[in-house]
Amino acid sequence: MGRPCWLPDKNPQSNCSVPLGAVVKEREGDKIQVLVDNEKEERWLDVDSSIKLMHSTSVDGVEDMIRLGDMNEGEFSGIYL
């Protein structure tokens, strides 16, 4: 496995929802184990959870952000204008 993915942020105290980066570790039946946020947390999710695989540009990086394949708030969280 080891596929990078985006998980929905389900923090009920958050005013906005920013996807969390994770890596699929394994699958057992109808459950998927993911390592969240640089492997600090493990979660077991149902296979029908809204997991979105990361585009390779989000994993490998790009010189110019216009070339990102995934465009969501997760990539822009550390950018200040």
C-alpha positions as CSV (number, residue, x, y, z in Angstrom):
1,M,0.0,0.0,0.0
2,G,1.7,3.3,1.1
3,R,-0.5,5.5,-1.2
4,P,-0.7,9.2,-0.1
5,C,-4.2,10.5,0.3
6,W,-6.4,13.3,1.6
7,L,-8.8,12.8,4.4
8,P,-11.6,15.2,5.3
9,D,-11.0,17.1,8.6
10,K,-13.8,16.2,10.9
11,N,-12.9,18.6,13.7
12,P,-16.3,19.8,15.0
13,Q,-14.7,22.9,16.6
14,S,-13.1,24.1,13.4
15,N,-14.7,26.9,11.4
16,C,-13.3,25.6,8.2
17,S,-12.5,22.1,6.9
18,V,-9.0,21.5,5.6
19,P,-8.1,18.1,4.2
20,L,-5.5,16.1,6.2
21,G,-2.6,14.4,4.5
22,A,-2.3,10.7,5.2
23,V,-0.8,7.5,3.9
24,V,-2.7,4.2,3.4
25,K,-1.0,1.6,5.5
26,E,-3.1,-1.5,5.0
27,R,-6.6,-2.9,4.2
28,E,-8.4,-5.6,6.2
29,G,-11.8,-6.5,4.8
30,D,-14.0,-3.3,4.8
31,K,-11.5,-1.2,6.8
32,I,-8.5,0.8,5.8
33,Q,-5.7,1.8,8.1
34,V,-4.1,5.2,7.4
35,L,-1.2,7.1,9.0
36,V,-2.2,10.7,9.5
37,D,-0.1,13.9,9.7
38,N,3.4,12.5,9.2
39,E,2.6,9.2,10.9
40,K,1.7,10.8,14.3
41,E,-1.7,9.2,14.3
42,E,-3.2,5.9,13.0
43,R,-6.9,5.7,12.1
44,W,-9.1,2.8,10.9
45,L,-11.7,4.0,8.3
46,D,-14.5,2.3,6.4
47,V,-13.6,1.7,2.8
48,D,-16.6,3.9,1.8
49,S,-15.1,6.9,3.6
50,S,-14.4,10.0,1.5
51,I,-10.7,9.4,1.0
52,K,-9.2,11.1,-2.0
53,L,-5.8,9.9,-3.4
54,M,-3.2,12.6,-3.7
55,H,-2.0,13.7,-7.1
56,S,1.7,13.0,-7.7
57,T,2.5,16.7,-7.8
58,S,1.2,17.0,-4.2
59,V,3.6,14.3,-3.1
60,D,6.7,15.1,-5.2
61,G,6.3,18.9,-5.3
62,V,6.5,21.4,-8.1
63,E,8.5,24.5,-8.9
64,D,5.4,26.6,-9.7
65,M,2.2,26.0,-7.7
66,I,0.1,26.6,-10.8
67,R,1.2,23.1,-11.8
68,L,-0.3,21.4,-8.8
69,G,-2.7,18.6,-9.6
70,D,-4.6,18.9,-6.3
71,M,-6.0,22.3,-5.6
72,N,-7.4,22.6,-2.1
73,E,-6.7,24.6,1.0
74,G,-4.3,22.0,2.3
75,E,-1.5,23.1,0.0
76,F,-2.0,26.8,0.9
77,S,-2.1,26.6,4.6
78,G,1.5,27.9,5.0
79,I,1.4,30.7,2.4
80,Y,1.3,34.3,3.5
81,L,0.7,37.1,1.0
